Amino acid sequence: MSNSTSRAFNKTQTTGKGRTAPQPAAIAAAAAQGYAMIQVCCTAGMSFRLAGGSTMLLKHASGVRIVCHAGTLWMSEYQRLDDSVLQAGDSITVGSDRDVVLSGLPDAQVALIS
């Protein structure tokens, strides 16, 4: 995924424990493009809904297990050629320390387990 594509999907940002939050300049640039960036601290088993058109960027996602409880979830790992599509009941564990983009197709109920 190119940097411009990564920015295009960066509507919500999650950073892991001990990770650096986005720099103010990055937040200002995203806001100027119409994106809202928030930082969320994940707790074990955190569940959320990704509605149609919503995306989430997981920074340095190594070891995070992504579970699709309902709907369909698209997952793209930075600089990896193949994407994954998870159906209800499917899960995948991120094996690298790359950034991961999640999006509902059209929507999904998702849990993150560390």
Beta strands, then each sheet from edge to edge (+ up, - down):
strand 1: 13-14
strand 2: 39-40
strand 3: 46-50
strand 4: 55-58
strand 5: 65-77
strand 6: 84-87
strand 7: 91-93
strand 8: 100-113
sheet 1: 2+ 1+ 4+ 8- 3+
sheet 2: 2+ 1+ 4+ 8- 5+ 6-
sheet 3: 2+ 1+ 4+ 8- 5+ 7-
end
